[in-house]
Amino acid sequence: MANAMTVKATLQDGMCFDAETGSGHHLLLDAAAHNGGEDKGPRPMEMLLVALATCAGMDILSILRKKRQRITSYEVHVHGERTEEHPKAFVDITVEHIVTGHAIQPQAVERAIELTEERYCGASAMLGKAAKLTHIFRVLEAHKSQ
């Protein structure tokens, strides 16, 4: 398959894994102490939210740059609510986009989010099938010196 991806996770010790991506990047993932880990890295479920934040963020940033929006700063905050019982899946996820720049058009940000949700972000498409996924945004004016 042309779009296939691979990851190899190798146990280091305790509950800590060294995950190697098909593109050659490494990161440690670990469990919390109360789950037998030593807190050497993020939790796997946190990484799902990281993937959502960065996938959506990269798509939105690309779209806004094509729309010639003058962005000086951009943050994506993700809050996920999980079930109490196992498998403790996400049921409600809110993604907040904070776009700072010069004369950023709110309608451009809104459209970029729509395109990301509907067409471009694979993480959003996947997680949106399992949880209620809401994107919100704020536009802030940058200081003149930025």
Secondary structure, DSSP 8 states (H G I E B T S, - for coil): -TT---EEEEEEETTEEEEEETTS-EEEE---GGGT----S--HHHHHHHHHHHHHHHHHHHHHHHTT-EEEEEEEEEEEEE-SSTT--EEEEEEEEEEEEES--HHHHHHHHHHIIIII-HHHHHHHHHSEEEEEEEEEE--TT-
